[in-house]
Each structure stands twice: as C-alpha cells, then as structure tokens.
C-alpha cells in the first residue's frame, strides 16, 4: 500500500509492505524417481520468514533548481518454525526477530531542464531469506544445512550522479565514493 501527498513545495510518499515466505520441503527415498514412487522418509526442511516495513519520503523543492529529499524506512523481520531433519536427526531452531531503521538523504540540482545532478546517501538492510536460513541440500549421502544464525546484511551507500536528458532518452553517469 502506498500514497502520495503534494502540499506546497513538497511531495510526500509513504507506504507499507509485507513479504511472507514459507519453506516446506520433504525428501523421500525412491528406487525409481521417474515412476514417482515414494518409499521412506529421507529429509525435511521448513521455516517461515516475514518482513513488514513502513516508509516515508519527503521531497522539498527548495528552489526551482534545487530539491532536498529525506526518507526513512522501518522494517520488522522475523523467522519462525525453523526445522531440519535428516533421518532421525532433528534440529529445531529458535525463533528470532530484528527491527532496523534505514535513513536516506539526497540533494539534486537542475540548472536547466536538460541537465540534472544528484548526491545521495543512505543505509539499508537485507534480511536472510527462508531458504538461506533453513533449506538443506543433499550431496550424495551428505546433507548440507544452511546457516540458521545468519544476520542481516547492512550497506552504507553514496552516489554522485550527472544526467543529460534528450528528446528520446538520456545519458546518466554515476559514481560511488569509497568509504574507509
């Protein structure tokens, strides 16, 4: 769900989204996989992940040539019911959750309609997927189990952009400053 408000000299975008994933994978033994005949239980992977997020972004038109955009995103993530089983060996994993806040800011300058320049900075997170946490894979007689203790990835990002617009397209050059 998303919306936009346009008070004087502002464009405010806001919204909410949800991602909900389930893993349910059972492997059985068979003598002839093409016959679709199942024999005995071999392995199981299961678990759930859910991310809910709210965001708001406010673009201020400070001057006809200058705009400042501030944004924020709050995410609520959880992983539940994680379980791996291979034969009689069972691993049940603790539920876990995390909340992360991601800010962003950009300043843009358009000296004329054909040209645009922007500097942007932000922080973002990517949470593990349900398969990254719980899906086990068979490699011959060995079972490979993913890492149920993965943490969210974090990135600090900055970008400098110059853009030249034409009637039928545009050319954009972006550079990424290095952080030490």
PyMOL commands that set and color helices and strands:
alter all, ss='L'
color gray80, all
select helices_A, chain A and resi 33-35+130-134
alter helices_A, ss='H'
color red, helices_A
select strands_A, chain A and resi 2-5+10-28+41-63+66-86+89-92+96-112+115-126+136-139+142-145+153-166+169-175
alter strands_A, ss='S'
color yellow, strands_A
deselect
rebuild
show_as cartoon
